[in-house]
Amino acid sequence: MIPSVLPTYSRAPLSFSSGAGSWLTEADGRRFLDLGAGIAVNALGHAHPALVEALTTQAGALWHVSNLYHIPAQQKLADQLVAQTFADTVFFTNSGTEACELAVKMARKYWFDKGQPDRTEIITFDGSFHGRSSAGIAAAGSEKMTKGFGPLLGGFTHLAFGDHEALQEAASDKIAAILVEPVQGEGGIRPLPDACLKGLRDLCDTHGILLILDEVQCGMGRTGRLFAHEWAGITPDIMMVAKGIGGGFPLGAVLATADAASGMTAGTHGSTYGGNPLACAVGAKVMDIVADDAFLAEVNRKAGLFRQKLEGLVAAYPDVFETVRGAGLMLGLKCKATNSDVVQAGFDAGVLTVPAADNVVRLLPALNISDDDIGAAVDRLEAAARQVQGANA
Ligand SMILES: *Cc1c(COP(=O)(O)O)cnc(C)c1O
């Protein structure tokens, strides 16, 4: 008999009744150090007082009105994002995959309106992840996500990650856009080197191609800058955001330059919930906190501390781990043992991590994790490593 919750996830046998900061608690009182943060969503940890305040205050005033009317909280968050980024304009969604939908539509409409209606092809890369909608799975293109779901949305050219020659060959003034994650998340915490991101920008400029960055996972302070592309000193034309921006409340966004967004006129796109007052009140508070230079400096300091301790762990358990990689507090432990065994042993040791492709264990802690909790995290990861090493001996 099918479970009442559609069984598309193989879930760990854990369930939590409360959370505070970087800790989650089960009903029986057992505590877990949360290094998954709801897959990079709980950017400020669980039950952050300022976010609880923002949400409950808005909840007491007004929940929902639809985009038929002006929404002050939405206007405020859009202004914050425009002030802090390359973007001139923002559309709010409820998720990353909806942001992908709009990014694809926006790029195609751009060329349609410029008198090049056949310029629809979008280049993407192996190992990428852009969500589970029909456009999202077609964009990523992996068999794991697409098998059985055809006919797939056409118009995506998939290139091998890091194949510069193939990219040079595929790029032309027939291509509408290049869509890429500055740091691949689901693909195994694979950062695109700054030089490659710069090269991509140059290539796009040469051919007039739109550069779409998917910063759903790596954005919102995760790498120690508000958005990951800032490290490379470039800007995209269109950017997808979600996960951390809502701090746990469902919220996503597409940010764009005025030119890239020029095709999206009244009636060309919409969302009933997108930019809802509750989501935007929380998002505006997340932005207040995360877009602050002092906060981001702390993210970088903590990231340095965490990484240094993880390097020690990897060196101490060479049969379990191969290397640490990533950027800021978006870290991956590339494993020699099976990554899911390490995640499983972590449950026993009271630490939550997230598996990713390429045999990687993802560490995506709250951006405000304390130094003490970083220490506790490494202790618990070490206990997990000991267990895996013992089991494999
Ligand atoms: C999670 C993710 C998405 C999809 O976001 P949802 O909110 O799950 O729809 C898209 N792109 C990247 C890079 C992601 O990590």
The ligand as an SDF file (V2000), in Angstrom:
LIG
                    3D

 15 15  0  0  0  0  0  0  0  0999 V2000
   17.7290   23.4500   -4.3090 C   0  0  0  0  0  0  0  0  0  0  0  0
   18.1650   23.9960   -5.6060 C   0  0  0  0  0  0  0  0  0  0  0  0
   17.2380   24.3170   -6.6120 C   0  0  0  0  0  0  0  0  0  0  0  0
   15.7670   24.0240   -6.4780 C   0  0  0  0  0  0  0  0  0  0  0  0
   15.1900   24.7060   -5.4310 O   0  0  0  0  0  0  0  0  0  0  0  0
   13.7660   24.2120   -4.8270 P   0  0  0  0  0  0  0  0  0  0  0  0
   13.4220   25.2810   -3.8410 O   0  0  0  0  0  0  0  0  0  0  0  0
   14.0000   22.8680   -4.2320 O   0  0  0  0  0  0  0  0  0  0  0  0
   12.8170   24.1560   -5.9470 O   0  0  0  0  0  0  0  0  0  0  0  0
   17.7110   24.8830   -7.7740 C   0  0  0  0  0  0  0  0  0  0  0  0
   19.0160   25.1450   -7.9410 N   0  0  0  0  0  0  0  0  0  0  0  0
   19.9320   24.8440   -7.0060 C   0  0  0  0  0  0  0  0  0  0  0  0
   21.3690   25.1770   -7.2340 C   0  0  0  0  0  0  0  0  0  0  0  0
   19.5470   24.2660   -5.7970 C   0  0  0  0  0  0  0  0  0  0  0  0
   20.4530   23.9350   -4.8820 O   0  0  0  0  0  0  0  0  0  0  0  0
  1  2  1  0
  2  3  1  0
  2 14  2  0
  3  4  1  0
  3 10  2  0
  4  5  1  0
  5  6  1  0
  6  7  2  0
  6  8  1  0
  6  9  1  0
 10 11  1  0
 11 12  2  0
 12 13  1  0
 12 14  1  0
 14 15  1  0
M  END
$$$$
